[in-house]
Amino acid sequence: MSKREQSGPKVTRTASSVLRDPGASKTAKSLAGSALAQAGTTKQSSSATARTAGKALNDGRTSASTRSLAGSVLTQKPKK
């Protein structure tokens, strides 16, 4: 059986600050919402959210907080 990942306290704090930041990008806010939704639950990332996270990680202009959220979201993606 596969291990169920959850967003930890550090990721949820980062997600919360991104959602409160009026200058945060749409991508960052989307990833933050997904990470917060997965905190304390066994919910998993959707394929669309995983694609968004992958694109954010491949973009060299992505901020450290967005990269952290993207990594968390990808960790919680269902296995193939």
Secondary structure, DSSP 8 states (H G I E B T S, - for coil): --------HHHHHHHHHHHH-TT--HHHHHHHHHHHHTTTS-----HHHHHHHHHHHH-TT--HHHHHHHHHHHHTS---
